[in-house]
Amino acid sequence: MEQINLCPWFSALRTQRLRLCMLSLATVVIFLILIACYSAYQVHRRVQRWEAATAESQRQSQQLQHQQGQLAAWTLQAKNQLRQNQQYERNRKTNQQILTFILALQRHIPAQVWLTRFSWRSHHLEVEGMTSTPVAISAFTQHLNQSGALTELQLMKMSVAESGLQKFLLEGGQHE
């Protein structure tokens, strides 16, 4: 059977509508492609910014860790220096007290007293020696105690040596 076009103007209108529809569809597809490209570009830019911010943050974190390490090293160095200075000061005071005591020994030692051992350990003093008379050791300890270099120097032991001289041991502590 043959087809007869009873409304030729509808056919032209239909073709025109089909073209318009295809053109609209193509425009919408192009517009969607543009939106997708723009969205992908924006996502790409945000990812780049985030990567740059992350890299900067990591660099700052590493720099901060390095600075903290330096600060810890400087703190340790300062503590060690302080400990050394404190030890030096304690040793200086102890040495000054020992020197004061030795000068007092030099001034107050009688001719009849001979010292054989002198020991100074952690604020404790021991002096050993020999004397010809007990009176000389008594005068010696009185003079040393009056000098104020020690808290109290006491006679701890006295014995007679083979040569007839008397051995003695004096002990005492120092002022803090």
JOFENLIN-V931221 format. One record per run of one state. SS is the DSSP state (H for helix, E for strand, C for the rest). FROM is the first residue (numbers start at 1). LEN is the number of residues. Records with the same first field share a line. If there is no record, write none. Layout:
SS->FROM-LEN / FROM-LEN
This chain:
C->1-7 / 109-4 / 122-2 / 132-2 / 148-2 / 161-5 / 175-2
H->8-101 / 134-14
E->113-9 / 124-8 / 150-11 / 166-9
